[in-house]
Amino acid sequence: MTATILSGKELATKKREQLKLEVERLKAEGVSPKLVIILVGNDPASISYIKGKQKASEETGVDFHLDHLPESTSEEELVKLIEHYNEKEDVDGILVQLPLPDHINEKTVIETISPEKDVDGFHPINVGRMLTGQEAFLPCTPAGIVEMIKAADIELAGKHVVVVGRSNIVGKPVGQLLLNENATVTYCHSKTGDLKKFTSEADVLIVAVGRANMITSEHIKDGAVVIDVGVNRLETGKLVGDVAFDEAINKASVITPVPGGVGPMTITMLVSNTVISAKKRLS
Ligand code: GUN
């Protein structure tokens, strides 16, 4: 069997075209969606991610503003800046790029962002709303994964989903979103004894660990759907996921590539959340 490649890039392109039309409609009604990103320091990966977010915003007509602050910025200064944007009516989404320098408490910062502008979906209020199936800003990577699975007409109800990784940004919330879709969800992590035992039972395998090639064909059930969230840079400079793609493609029925898989959808969902937030200005 050779798996079908589930392209996040293609779906992201389609979704951005739809978002562009929605932004045009909003602008015609006097609402110009605006996203503010705050970056503290000069982490190269963060700078690269932000470029992608800026490009997606510009493509869809969303106003994009970046505050690039020095590494020495204090927590108090950052909190004040967030509070300033919380109050500004023309700002629909606020995102503080992570990781933050060690002297700034990430929890304090996330909890300062107004839940109504938390387009990352990281605020505990949004996490709680998501968990209980209420309307919430959904975290972008998990929401993008669910959209990709649905766009490919893959049934989730009653399916066994195995999530490898338990980060607050991806692993934990993607399992919860898929539970909300009536899947049976198993979480695996660094302390899981026999990883293969669980992964090889998965109808849908989601891997979000950040270790190149940690999932090989032996971990995958014949015909499984494999979603690779990993982004790892090899010494050669090549970008790869957490799944050994060349062998997994012969075992899975559907697989996401890296690059061009989950990544473009993550960014698109951020724009989507900003547009959802902007629409609330009309109600
Ligand atoms: N750093 C890596 N991924 C993310 C993300 O999705 N949001 C924020 N704010 N920071 C990140």
Residues whose N, C-alpha, C, O or C-beta is under 5 A from the ligand:
A	BS01	GUN	L95 V96 Q97 L98 P99 D120
